[in-house]
Amino acid sequence: MTDTRRAADAVWRIEGSRIVATLAKMTGDVGLAEDLAQEAFVDALSQWPETGVPRNAGAWLTAVAKRKAIDGWRRRERLDERYRAIARDLSETTEHDWQPIDDDMLRLVFTACHPVLSREAQVALTLRIVGGLSTEEIARMLFLPVATVQQRIVRAKKTLSAAHVPFEAPDPNEWPARLGAVLGVVYLIFTEGYAATSGDRWVRTELANEALRLGRILAGLLPREPEVHGLVALMEFQASRFSARVTRDGAPILLDVQDRSRWDRAQIARGRAALTLADAVGRGRGSYGLQAAIAECHAIAPTFEETDWERIVLLYEALGRLAPSPVVELNRAVAVAMVTGPANALRIVDQLAAEGALRGSHLLPSVRGELLARLGRTEEARSELLTAAGLAGNERESAVLRAKAAGL
């Protein structure tokens, strides 16, 4: 990969969703906005090797995409006052004028989560246009074939266009219908930033921080929704560990050996305050509140060994009843291993394997390998860890798993 391509990819990761948001506001069509942004990115790949990467690459991509939109309107002979106003705005825009507008990102999330789309389509589309994730990354996150994800995204964009869905945040009385999807995709975007499913970076802080920023905005808009505060608390707790999660060269540092003095105590305090706000609403903890409570146990523990693992097991049991999933059960198994030993945990993991859960994911064999190693079943453990390494899409995580296998 050339230096120019690396620079372009970095710009897209950081600026891509904001560019799409700006274009969606301009065109009123989310699908068209993403297409225009992608076309501008292709132009960058062909021009920047000759001209160099612009000082403000985000402004360059936005201006090129806007010109493409105007050219399209001209070809269709649909020039009107909106075109003239946008053209004037474009002519007056300089690189210094580029200022991402926070509200546009939120509108983009709400538009992509419009109830005209199925929940599955909402999630896939938002991860694509807001998170800037590739279809391969989304497929890994959702444990789906790439072709299925591609079909969902294409159909979702066509549906929004056919339904003439406006690019705007809905009226407050419409928020409940979209809130679950909005919270779900914001957390999935954060998760991809917290532990990237592909590439050579284990942590993508810019992606996680964008999700956290959106969550904080939602908490301000919806102060009486406990799950919004629960999600913010969860993200604050998880983000507090970022500086301790990787070495200087980007290699992962696992939880049990992290330098806890490097955890952001102010961010942990903000997480606890957000969880208190969620509880103060008085409706009981939902799935995000329970996950935040688990993250709080880790955040306040002096050491890995002194973590309140028994409480974590109870919280995972509650979470499993409220929002059952194979991932929740797998995480419960990890906590069970800390409380009653690896043999009991292995039974849980083997049951998941027998059910075919998480097929194709590295998560189950990686946990199973750890448990087998603790039980002294070294050859089986090595095999499982190498299987997990082969399935892991992230190069850094795969290297950690191979190193564990080699160290047995």
C-alpha positions as CSV (number, residue, x, y, z in Angstrom):
1,M,0.0,0.0,0.0
2,T,1.4,3.4,-1.0
3,D,1.8,6.3,1.4
4,T,-0.8,8.2,-0.5
5,R,-3.3,5.3,-0.1
6,R,-2.6,5.1,3.6
7,A,-3.1,8.8,4.0
8,A,-6.4,8.7,2.0
9,D,-7.6,5.7,4.1
10,A,-6.8,7.6,7.3
11,V,-8.7,10.7,6.1
12,W,-11.7,8.6,5.2
13,R,-11.7,6.8,8.6
14,I,-11.7,10.1,10.4
15,E,-13.7,12.4,8.1
16,G,-15.8,10.0,6.0
17,S,-19.0,10.0,8.1
18,R,-18.9,13.8,8.5
19,I,-18.5,14.2,4.8
20,V,-21.5,12.0,4.2
21,A,-23.5,13.9,6.8
22,T,-22.7,17.2,5.1
23,L,-23.7,15.9,1.7
24,A,-26.9,14.3,3.0
25,K,-27.9,17.7,4.4
26,M,-27.2,19.2,1.0
27,T,-28.8,16.6,-1.2
28,G,-31.5,15.3,1.1
29,D,-30.6,11.8,0.0
30,V,-28.4,9.6,2.3
31,G,-27.7,7.0,-0.4
32,L,-26.7,9.6,-2.9
33,A,-24.6,11.3,-0.3
34,E,-22.6,8.2,0.3
35,D,-22.2,7.5,-3.4
36,L,-20.9,11.1,-4.0
37,A,-18.4,10.8,-1.1
38,Q,-17.1,7.5,-2.5
39,E,-16.7,9.0,-5.9
40,A,-14.7,11.9,-4.4
41,F,-12.5,9.3,-2.6
42,V,-11.8,7.5,-5.9
43,D,-10.8,10.9,-7.4
44,A,-8.5,11.5,-4.5
45,L,-6.8,8.1,-5.1
46,S,-6.1,9.1,-8.7
47,Q,-5.1,12.7,-8.1
48,W,-3.3,12.8,-4.8
49,P,-0.3,10.7,-5.9
50,E,0.3,13.5,-8.5
51,T,-0.7,16.6,-6.5
52,G,0.0,15.5,-3.0
53,V,-2.5,15.2,-0.1
54,P,-4.2,18.5,0.5
55,R,-3.6,20.3,3.8
56,N,-7.3,20.0,4.6
57,A,-8.2,16.7,2.9
58,G,-11.7,16.6,4.4
59,A,-12.5,20.0,2.8
60,W,-11.1,18.8,-0.6
61,L,-13.3,15.6,-0.6
62,T,-16.4,17.6,0.4
63,A,-15.9,20.2,-2.3
64,V,-15.3,17.6,-5.0
65,A,-18.4,15.6,-3.9
66,K,-20.5,18.8,-3.9
67,R,-19.4,19.6,-7.4
68,K,-20.3,16.1,-8.5
69,A,-23.8,16.7,-7.0
70,I,-24.2,20.0,-8.9
71,D,-23.0,18.4,-12.1
72,G,-25.6,15.7,-11.7
73,W,-28.4,18.2,-11.1
74,R,-27.2,20.1,-14.2
75,R,-27.3,17.0,-16.4
76,R,-30.8,16.3,-15.3
77,E,-31.8,19.8,-15.9
78,R,-33.1,20.3,-12.4
79,L,-31.4,23.6,-11.6
80,D,-33.5,25.6,-9.2
81,E,-32.9,28.1,-6.4
82,R,-31.5,25.3,-4.2
83,Y,-28.8,24.7,-6.8
84,R,-27.9,28.4,-7.1
85,A,-27.7,28.7,-3.3
86,I,-25.4,25.7,-3.0
87,A,-23.3,26.8,-5.9
88,R,-22.8,30.2,-4.2
89,D,-21.9,28.4,-0.9
90,L,-19.4,26.2,-2.8
91,S,-17.7,29.2,-4.4
92,E,-17.3,30.9,-1.1
93,T,-16.0,27.8,0.7
94,T,-12.3,27.6,1.5
95,E,-10.3,25.0,3.4
96,H,-10.4,27.2,6.4
97,D,-14.2,27.1,6.4
98,W,-14.4,23.3,7.0
99,Q,-16.1,22.9,10.3
100,P,-17.9,19.6,11.1
101,I,-21.4,20.2,12.4
102,D,-22.3,17.9,15.3
103,D,-26.0,18.0,14.6
104,D,-25.5,16.7,11.1
105,M,-24.0,13.5,12.4
106,L,-27.0,13.0,14.7
107,R,-29.4,13.6,11.9
108,L,-27.5,11.1,9.8
109,V,-27.9,8.4,12.5
110,F,-31.7,9.2,12.9
111,T,-32.2,9.1,9.1
112,A,-30.5,5.8,8.7
113,C,-32.6,4.4,11.6
114,H,-35.9,5.5,10.1
115,P,-38.7,3.0,10.8
116,V,-39.3,2.5,7.1
117,L,-36.3,0.2,7.3
118,S,-36.1,-3.1,9.1
119,R,-33.9,-3.2,12.2
120,E,-31.3,-5.3,10.4
121,A,-31.2,-2.8,7.5
122,Q,-30.9,0.1,10.0
123,V,-28.0,-1.4,11.7
124,A,-26.1,-2.3,8.5
125,L,-26.7,1.1,6.9
126,T,-25.7,3.1,9.9
127,L,-22.5,1.2,10.5
128,R,-21.7,1.8,6.8
129,I,-22.4,5.5,6.5
130,V,-21.9,6.7,10.0
131,G,-19.2,4.3,11.2
132,G,-17.5,4.3,7.9
133,L,-17.0,0.5,8.2
134,S,-16.5,-1.7,5.2
135,T,-19.0,-4.4,4.4
136,E,-16.4,-7.0,5.5
137,E,-16.0,-5.4,8.9
138,I,-19.8,-5.1,9.4
139,A,-20.2,-8.8,8.4
140,R,-17.7,-9.8,11.0
141,M,-19.4,-7.7,13.7
142,L,-22.9,-9.1,12.9
143,F,-21.7,-12.7,12.1
144,L,-23.2,-12.6,8.6
145,P,-22.0,-13.3,5.1
146,V,-20.6,-10.3,3.3
147,A,-23.1,-10.7,0.4
148,T,-26.0,-10.4,2.9
149,V,-24.6,-7.2,4.4
150,Q,-24.1,-5.7,0.9
151,Q,-27.6,-6.6,-0.1
152,R,-29.0,-5.0,3.1
153,I,-27.1,-1.7,2.6
154,V,-28.1,-1.4,-1.1
155,R,-31.7,-2.1,-0.4
156,A,-31.8,0.2,2.6
157,K,-30.5,3.2,0.5
158,K,-33.0,2.5,-2.2
159,T,-35.8,2.3,0.3
160,L,-34.9,5.6,1.9
161,S,-34.8,7.2,-1.5
162,A,-38.1,5.7,-2.7
163,A,-39.8,6.7,0.6
164,H,-38.4,10.3,0.3
165,V,-37.2,10.1,3.8
166,P,-35.9,13.6,4.8
167,F,-32.5,14.2,6.2
168,E,-33.5,15.4,9.7
169,A,-33.9,14.4,13.3
170,P,-37.4,13.3,13.9
171,D,-39.9,15.1,16.1
172,P,-39.5,14.1,19.8
173,N,-42.7,12.0,19.7
174,E,-41.0,9.8,17.0
175,W,-37.8,9.2,18.9
176,P,-39.0,6.1,20.8
177,A,-39.6,4.2,17.6
178,R,-36.0,4.8,16.5
179,L,-34.2,4.9,19.8
180,G,-33.4,1.2,20.2
181,A,-31.8,1.1,16.8
182,V,-29.9,4.4,17.3
183,L,-28.4,3.2,20.6
184,G,-27.6,-0.2,19.1
185,V,-25.6,1.2,16.2
186,V,-23.9,3.8,18.3
187,Y,-22.6,1.0,20.5
188,L,-21.6,-1.1,17.6
189,I,-19.6,1.8,16.2
190,F,-18.0,2.2,19.6
191,T,-17.2,-1.5,19.8
192,E,-15.5,-1.4,16.4
193,G,-13.4,1.4,17.7
194,Y,-12.7,-0.3,21.0
195,A,-11.5,-3.6,19.4
196,A,-11.4,-3.4,15.6
197,T,-12.5,-6.5,13.8
198,S,-10.0,-6.1,10.9
199,G,-6.9,-4.2,9.8
200,D,-3.6,-3.7,11.6
201,R,-4.9,-1.5,14.4
202,W,-6.5,-3.0,17.5
203,V,-8.0,0.3,18.8
204,R,-9.5,2.9,16.5
205,T,-9.9,5.7,19.0
206,E,-11.4,8.2,16.6
207,L,-14.3,5.9,15.8
208,A,-14.9,5.1,19.5
209,N,-14.7,8.8,20.5
210,E,-17.3,9.7,17.8
211,A,-19.7,7.1,19.1
212,L,-19.2,8.5,22.7
213,R,-19.8,12.0,21.5
214,L,-23.0,11.0,19.8
215,G,-24.1,9.2,23.0
216,R,-23.5,12.3,25.1
217,I,-25.6,14.4,22.7
218,L,-28.4,11.8,23.0
219,A,-28.2,11.9,26.8
220,G,-28.7,15.6,26.7
221,L,-31.7,15.3,24.3
222,L,-33.3,12.4,26.2
223,P,-32.5,12.9,29.9
224,R,-35.4,10.7,31.0
225,E,-34.3,7.6,29.0
226,P,-32.2,5.4,31.4
227,E,-30.7,3.3,28.6
228,V,-29.2,6.4,27.0
229,H,-27.3,7.1,30.2
230,G,-26.5,3.4,30.6
231,L,-24.9,3.4,27.2
232,V,-22.9,6.5,27.9
233,A,-21.7,5.1,31.2
234,L,-20.6,1.8,29.4
235,M,-18.7,3.7,26.8
236,E,-17.1,6.0,29.3
237,F,-15.9,3.0,31.4
238,Q,-14.5,1.2,28.3
239,A,-12.9,4.3,26.9
240,S,-11.1,5.1,30.2
241,R,-8.7,2.2,29.4
242,F,-7.6,3.3,25.9
243,S,-4.2,4.5,26.9
244,A,-3.4,1.3,28.7
245,R,-4.8,-1.1,26.0
246,V,-1.9,-0.9,23.5
247,T,1.9,-0.6,23.5
248,R,3.6,2.2,21.8
249,D,3.8,0.2,18.6
250,G,0.1,-0.7,18.8
251,A,0.3,-4.2,20.1
252,P,-2.6,-5.2,22.4
253,I,-2.3,-5.2,26.2
254,L,-4.9,-7.5,27.7
255,L,-6.9,-6.5,30.7
256,D,-5.1,-8.7,33.3
257,V,-1.8,-7.1,32.7
258,Q,-2.8,-3.5,32.0
259,D,-1.2,-0.7,34.0
260,R,-4.3,0.6,35.9
261,S,-2.5,3.8,36.9
262,R,-2.9,4.8,33.2
263,W,-6.7,4.4,33.3
264,D,-8.5,7.8,33.0
265,R,-10.0,8.3,36.4
266,A,-11.9,11.4,35.4
267,Q,-13.6,9.3,32.6
268,I,-14.4,6.6,35.1
269,A,-16.0,9.2,37.3
270,R,-18.1,10.4,34.4
271,G,-19.1,6.8,33.8
272,R,-20.3,6.3,37.4
273,A,-22.2,9.6,37.2
274,A,-23.9,8.5,34.0
275,L,-24.9,5.2,35.6
276,T,-26.2,7.0,38.6
277,L,-28.4,9.1,36.3
278,A,-29.7,6.0,34.6
279,D,-30.6,4.5,38.0
280,A,-32.2,7.8,39.1
281,V,-34.9,7.5,36.4
282,G,-36.2,4.6,38.4
283,R,-37.2,2.1,35.7
284,G,-34.5,-0.5,36.5
285,R,-31.4,-1.3,34.5
286,G,-31.7,-2.3,30.9
287,S,-29.1,-4.2,28.8
288,Y,-26.8,-1.2,28.6
289,G,-27.1,-0.4,32.2
290,L,-26.2,-3.9,33.1
291,Q,-23.2,-3.9,30.8
292,A,-22.2,-0.6,32.3
293,A,-22.4,-2.1,35.8
294,I,-20.1,-5.0,34.7
295,A,-17.6,-2.4,33.2
296,E,-17.8,-0.5,36.5
297,C,-16.7,-3.6,38.4
298,H,-13.6,-3.7,36.3
299,A,-13.0,0.1,36.4
300,I,-13.0,0.3,40.2
301,A,-11.1,-2.9,41.0
302,P,-7.5,-2.3,42.3
303,T,-6.2,-5.3,40.4
304,F,-7.4,-8.0,38.0
305,E,-7.5,-10.6,40.8
306,E,-9.4,-8.3,43.2
307,T,-12.2,-7.7,40.7
308,D,-15.7,-8.6,42.1
309,W,-16.1,-11.6,39.8
310,E,-19.0,-13.0,41.7
311,R,-21.0,-9.8,41.1
312,I,-20.0,-9.9,37.4
313,V,-21.4,-13.4,37.1
314,L,-24.7,-12.3,38.7
315,L,-24.8,-9.3,36.3
316,Y,-24.2,-11.5,33.3
317,E,-26.9,-13.8,34.4
318,A,-29.4,-10.9,34.6
319,L,-28.2,-9.7,31.2
320,G,-28.6,-13.1,29.7
321,R,-32.2,-13.2,30.8
322,L,-32.9,-9.6,29.6
323,A,-31.0,-9.8,26.3
324,P,-29.8,-13.4,25.7
325,S,-27.1,-13.9,23.1
326,P,-24.1,-16.3,22.6
327,V,-21.7,-13.4,23.3
328,V,-23.2,-12.7,26.7
329,E,-23.1,-16.4,27.6
330,L,-19.5,-16.6,26.5
331,N,-18.6,-13.6,28.6
332,R,-20.4,-15.2,31.5
333,A,-18.3,-18.3,31.1
334,V,-15.1,-16.2,31.4
335,A,-16.4,-14.7,34.7
336,V,-17.5,-18.2,35.9
337,A,-14.0,-19.4,35.4
338,M,-12.7,-16.7,37.7
339,V,-15.2,-17.7,40.4
340,T,-15.6,-21.5,40.3
341,G,-12.8,-22.5,38.0
342,P,-12.2,-23.4,34.3
343,A,-14.0,-26.7,34.3
344,N,-17.4,-25.2,35.0
345,A,-16.8,-22.5,32.4
346,L,-15.7,-25.0,29.8
347,R,-19.1,-26.8,30.1
348,I,-20.8,-23.5,29.2
349,V,-18.5,-22.9,26.2
350,D,-18.9,-26.5,25.0
351,Q,-22.7,-26.1,25.1
352,L,-22.4,-23.0,23.0
353,A,-20.2,-25.0,20.5
354,A,-22.7,-27.8,20.4
355,E,-25.4,-25.4,19.5
356,G,-23.3,-24.0,16.7
357,A,-23.2,-20.6,18.3
358,L,-20.6,-18.0,17.0
359,R,-19.7,-20.3,14.1
360,G,-16.9,-18.7,12.1
361,S,-16.0,-16.3,14.9
362,H,-12.7,-16.4,16.7
363,L,-14.3,-15.6,20.0
364,L,-15.4,-19.1,21.1
365,P,-12.2,-20.9,20.2
366,S,-10.1,-18.2,21.9
367,V,-12.0,-18.6,25.2
368,R,-12.0,-22.3,24.9
369,G,-8.3,-22.4,24.3
370,E,-7.7,-20.3,27.4
371,L,-9.8,-22.6,29.6
372,L,-8.2,-25.7,28.2
373,A,-4.7,-24.2,29.0
374,R,-5.8,-23.6,32.6
375,L,-6.9,-27.2,32.8
376,G,-3.5,-28.4,31.6
377,R,-4.9,-29.8,28.3
378,T,-2.0,-28.1,26.4
379,E,-2.3,-29.7,23.0
380,E,-6.0,-29.1,22.7
381,A,-5.5,-25.5,24.0
382,R,-2.8,-24.8,21.4
383,S,-5.1,-26.1,18.6
384,E,-8.0,-23.9,19.7
385,L,-5.8,-20.8,20.0
386,L,-4.4,-21.4,16.5
387,T,-7.9,-21.9,15.1
388,A,-8.9,-18.6,16.8
389,A,-5.9,-16.9,15.3
390,G,-6.9,-18.0,11.8
391,L,-10.4,-16.8,12.2
392,A,-9.5,-13.4,13.7
393,G,-9.8,-10.6,11.1
394,N,-7.6,-8.2,13.1
395,E,-3.9,-8.7,12.5
396,R,-3.0,-7.5,16.0
397,E,-5.4,-9.9,17.7
398,S,-4.4,-12.8,15.6
399,A,-0.7,-12.2,16.6
400,V,-1.6,-12.2,20.3
401,L,-3.4,-15.5,19.9
402,R,-0.5,-17.1,18.0
403,A,1.9,-15.9,20.7
404,K,-0.3,-17.5,23.3
405,A,-0.3,-20.8,21.5
406,A,3.4,-20.7,21.0
407,G,3.9,-20.0,24.7
408,L,2.1,-23.1,25.9
